[in-house]
Amino acid sequence: MSIDRHAHVPLYAQLESILRRQIGEGRLKPGDIVPTESELGRHYKVSRITVRAALESLTKDGLLERQPGRGTFVRASEVEPWSCLTSFTEQMLRQGRTPRTKMLKLRVVRPGPDVAGALRLGSGEEAVIVERLRLVDEQPAALMRAYIPRRFVRGISRRDFASTGREQSILYVLERRFNLAISEGEETTAPVCLTQPDAGLLGLQEGSPVVYKSCVIHNSQGEPVLLERAYWCTPQVEQVRRAGAGD
């Protein structure tokens, strides 16, 4: 992707869009150092002022961090133990907000090696994917994809999940309907840019900055029973940090 000097979009905004896409597609990963202002300027044939404006916008959105004397980096992932055990549904209800869940998908799958590894699945073992759009006061808050080893939730269906109230929480369903004793969890967060179709599901433009949260929850025997991956809209980020993502 290159800069279009005949477009009506400012040069810095075009460069910002290019870098957002590179972050969203994983070509620039969390922890990677971004080329210097002079390098970016030479590559895209723009001034350092243009480059600086693009980088400042991405830094403001939390996608980059500038470290004096070292350079500019894609913001690295952070590990937050325990926080994903807190129910976002409960937190919103206590604050007088109205959380609601729209079920998008629930089906049995043969997961890829990354999911199978995180859940310690045996060869050929199946998992259930539960994909949900979470709303707060009818505004999209998060897109969540949860993977659960099928052996723990035989017979799970859409009927197990309510669209409102406490019963919309996946932790509630695992504990109350399938008698899984939740013991511990670990959460990883990182700023990312959305790509399609996820951006459309959240009603955002492609390249919009969001917070990505990955959470693995274990039962009392230390077995992983849930891997949840979620994209949180930035207006909800502070609520997410208070409430956790295991919901």
C-alpha positions as CSV (number, residue, x, y, z in Angstrom):
1,M,0.0,0.0,0.0
2,S,1.4,3.4,-0.9
3,I,0.6,7.1,-0.5
4,D,-1.8,8.6,-3.0
5,R,-0.8,12.2,-3.5
6,H,-3.8,12.9,-5.6
7,A,-6.3,11.8,-3.0
8,H,-8.3,14.3,-0.9
9,V,-7.1,12.4,2.3
10,P,-4.2,14.2,4.1
11,L,-0.9,12.4,3.8
12,Y,-0.5,11.8,7.5
13,A,-3.9,10.2,7.6
14,Q,-3.0,7.9,4.7
15,L,0.3,6.9,6.5
16,E,-1.6,6.3,9.7
17,S,-4.1,4.1,7.9
18,I,-1.2,2.1,6.3
19,L,0.4,1.5,9.8
20,R,-2.9,0.6,11.3
21,R,-3.4,-2.1,8.6
22,Q,0.1,-3.5,9.2
23,I,-0.7,-3.7,13.0
24,G,-4.1,-5.3,12.3
25,E,-2.7,-7.8,9.9
26,G,0.1,-8.8,12.3
27,R,2.9,-7.5,10.0
28,L,3.8,-5.2,12.9
29,K,3.4,-7.3,16.1
30,P,3.2,-6.3,19.8
31,G,6.7,-5.5,20.9
32,D,8.1,-4.8,17.4
33,I,10.0,-1.6,16.9
34,V,8.5,0.8,14.3
35,P,10.9,2.2,11.6
36,T,12.3,5.6,12.5
37,E,10.7,8.8,11.3
38,S,13.4,9.3,8.7
39,E,13.1,5.7,7.5
40,L,9.3,6.0,7.1
41,G,9.7,9.3,5.5
42,R,12.1,8.0,2.9
43,H,10.1,4.8,2.2
44,Y,6.7,6.6,1.7
45,K,8.3,9.9,0.4
46,V,6.7,12.2,2.9
47,S,8.1,14.7,5.4
48,R,9.1,13.9,9.0
49,I,6.3,16.3,10.1
50,T,3.8,14.0,8.3
51,V,5.3,10.9,9.8
52,R,5.3,12.4,13.3
53,A,1.6,13.3,13.0
54,A,0.7,9.7,12.0
55,L,2.8,8.2,14.8
56,E,1.3,10.6,17.4
57,S,-2.2,9.6,16.4
58,L,-1.5,5.9,16.7
59,T,0.2,6.6,20.1
60,K,-2.8,8.5,21.3
61,D,-5.0,5.5,20.4
62,G,-2.8,3.2,22.5
63,L,-1.4,1.2,19.5
64,L,2.2,2.5,19.8
65,E,4.4,3.6,22.7
66,R,7.4,5.9,22.3
67,Q,10.4,5.2,24.5
68,P,12.9,8.0,24.7
69,G,16.3,6.9,23.5
70,R,15.0,3.6,22.2
71,G,12.3,4.4,19.5
72,T,8.7,3.7,18.9
73,F,7.2,0.3,19.5
74,V,3.9,-1.5,18.9
75,R,2.5,-1.7,22.4
76,A,3.4,-5.1,23.9
77,S,0.9,-7.5,25.4
78,E,0.3,-7.4,29.1
79,V,-0.5,-10.4,31.3
80,E,-3.0,-9.7,34.0
81,P,-3.6,-12.8,36.3
82,W,-7.0,-13.4,37.8
83,S,-8.8,-10.4,36.3
84,C,-10.7,-12.6,33.8
85,L,-12.5,-14.4,36.6
86,T,-14.6,-11.4,37.3
87,S,-18.0,-11.2,35.5
88,F,-18.4,-8.2,33.3
89,T,-22.2,-8.9,33.4
90,E,-22.2,-8.6,37.2
91,Q,-20.1,-5.4,37.1
92,M,-22.4,-3.7,34.6
93,L,-25.5,-4.7,36.5
94,R,-24.1,-3.3,39.8
95,Q,-23.3,0.0,38.0
96,G,-26.9,0.2,36.9
97,R,-26.0,-0.4,33.2
98,T,-27.8,-2.8,30.9
99,P,-25.7,-5.5,29.5
100,R,-27.1,-7.7,26.7
101,T,-25.8,-10.5,24.6
102,K,-26.5,-11.4,21.0
103,M,-25.6,-15.0,20.2
104,L,-23.8,-15.2,16.8
105,K,-22.6,-18.8,16.7
106,L,-22.5,-22.0,18.8
107,R,-21.2,-25.1,17.2
108,V,-18.8,-28.0,17.6
109,V,-15.4,-27.6,15.8
110,R,-12.1,-29.2,15.4
111,P,-10.0,-26.3,16.6
112,G,-6.6,-25.3,15.2
113,P,-3.3,-26.1,16.9
114,D,-3.2,-22.8,18.8
115,V,-6.6,-23.3,20.4
116,A,-6.0,-27.1,20.9
117,G,-2.7,-26.3,22.6
118,A,-4.1,-23.7,25.0
119,L,-6.9,-26.1,26.0
120,R,-4.6,-29.1,26.1
121,L,-6.9,-31.1,23.7
122,G,-6.0,-34.6,22.6
123,S,-5.5,-35.5,19.0
124,G,-8.8,-35.1,17.2
125,E,-10.6,-33.8,20.3
126,E,-13.5,-31.4,19.7
127,A,-14.3,-28.1,21.2
128,V,-17.4,-25.9,21.3
129,I,-17.1,-22.4,19.9
130,V,-19.4,-19.8,21.4
131,E,-19.4,-16.5,19.5
132,R,-21.2,-13.5,21.0
133,L,-21.7,-9.8,20.5
134,R,-21.8,-8.0,23.9
135,L,-23.7,-4.7,24.2
136,V,-23.9,-2.2,27.1
137,D,-26.9,0.1,27.0
138,E,-27.5,-1.2,23.5
139,Q,-24.1,0.0,22.3
140,P,-21.6,-2.7,21.0
141,A,-19.0,-3.3,23.6
142,A,-17.2,-6.5,22.6
143,L,-17.0,-9.3,20.2
144,M,-16.2,-12.6,22.1
145,R,-15.2,-16.0,20.9
146,A,-15.0,-18.7,23.5
147,Y,-13.7,-22.2,23.0
148,I,-14.6,-24.9,25.5
149,P,-13.5,-28.6,25.4
150,R,-16.6,-30.5,24.3
151,R,-16.2,-33.1,27.0
152,F,-17.0,-30.6,29.7
153,V,-20.2,-29.2,28.1
154,R,-22.0,-32.2,26.4
155,G,-25.4,-31.0,25.2
156,I,-24.7,-27.3,25.4
157,S,-26.9,-25.2,23.2
158,R,-28.1,-21.6,22.6
159,R,-30.9,-22.3,25.1
160,D,-28.4,-22.3,27.9
161,F,-27.6,-18.6,27.3
162,A,-30.0,-15.8,28.1
163,S,-29.7,-12.5,26.2
164,T,-30.2,-10.4,29.4
165,G,-29.6,-10.7,33.1
166,R,-27.0,-12.8,34.9
167,E,-27.6,-15.9,32.9
168,Q,-25.9,-14.3,29.8
169,S,-22.5,-14.8,31.5
170,I,-20.5,-17.7,30.2
171,L,-19.0,-18.2,33.7
172,Y,-22.6,-18.5,35.1
173,V,-23.4,-21.1,32.4
174,L,-20.2,-23.2,33.1
175,E,-20.7,-23.1,36.9
176,R,-24.5,-23.4,37.2
177,R,-25.4,-25.5,34.3
178,F,-22.4,-27.7,33.9
179,N,-21.1,-27.8,37.5
180,L,-17.6,-26.7,36.5
181,A,-15.7,-25.4,39.5
182,I,-13.7,-22.4,38.2
183,S,-10.4,-21.9,40.1
184,E,-8.0,-19.6,38.3
185,G,-7.4,-17.7,35.1
186,E,-4.8,-15.6,33.3
187,E,-5.6,-12.7,30.9
188,T,-3.4,-11.2,28.2
189,T,-4.2,-7.8,26.7
190,A,-2.9,-5.9,23.7
191,P,-4.0,-3.0,21.5
192,V,-4.8,-4.1,17.9
193,C,-6.6,-2.8,14.8
194,L,-9.7,-4.5,13.6
195,T,-10.0,-6.2,10.3
196,Q,-13.1,-7.4,8.5
197,P,-15.5,-9.1,9.2
198,D,-14.9,-8.4,13.0
199,A,-15.0,-4.6,12.4
200,G,-18.4,-4.9,10.8
201,L,-19.8,-7.0,13.6
202,L,-18.9,-4.2,16.0
203,G,-20.2,-1.5,13.8
204,L,-16.7,0.0,13.4
205,Q,-14.5,0.8,10.4
206,E,-11.7,-1.5,9.4
207,G,-8.5,-0.4,11.1
208,S,-10.3,1.0,14.2
209,P,-8.2,0.6,17.4
210,V,-9.6,-1.9,20.0
211,V,-8.3,-3.8,23.0
212,Y,-7.7,-7.5,22.4
213,K,-8.1,-9.8,25.4
214,S,-7.2,-13.5,25.6
215,C,-8.2,-15.4,28.7
216,V,-7.6,-19.0,29.7
217,I,-9.6,-20.3,32.7
218,H,-8.9,-23.5,34.6
219,N,-11.1,-25.7,36.9
220,S,-10.2,-26.8,40.4
221,Q,-8.1,-29.7,39.0
222,G,-6.0,-27.3,37.0
223,E,-7.5,-28.3,33.6
224,P,-8.2,-25.5,31.1
225,V,-11.9,-25.3,30.5
226,L,-12.3,-22.1,28.6
227,L,-10.3,-20.0,26.1
228,E,-11.9,-16.7,25.4
229,R,-10.7,-14.2,22.8
230,A,-12.4,-10.8,22.7
231,Y,-12.2,-7.5,21.0
232,W,-13.3,-4.6,23.2
233,C,-14.4,-1.2,21.8
234,T,-12.2,1.5,23.2
235,P,-15.0,3.5,24.9
236,Q,-15.4,0.4,27.1
237,V,-11.8,-0.2,27.9
238,E,-11.8,1.3,31.4
239,Q,-14.9,-0.7,32.3
240,V,-13.1,-3.8,31.0
241,R,-10.1,-3.2,33.1
242,R,-12.3,-3.0,36.2
243,A,-14.5,-5.9,35.3
244,G,-12.3,-8.4,33.5
245,A,-13.1,-10.3,30.3
246,G,-14.0,-13.8,31.5
247,D,-17.7,-13.4,30.8
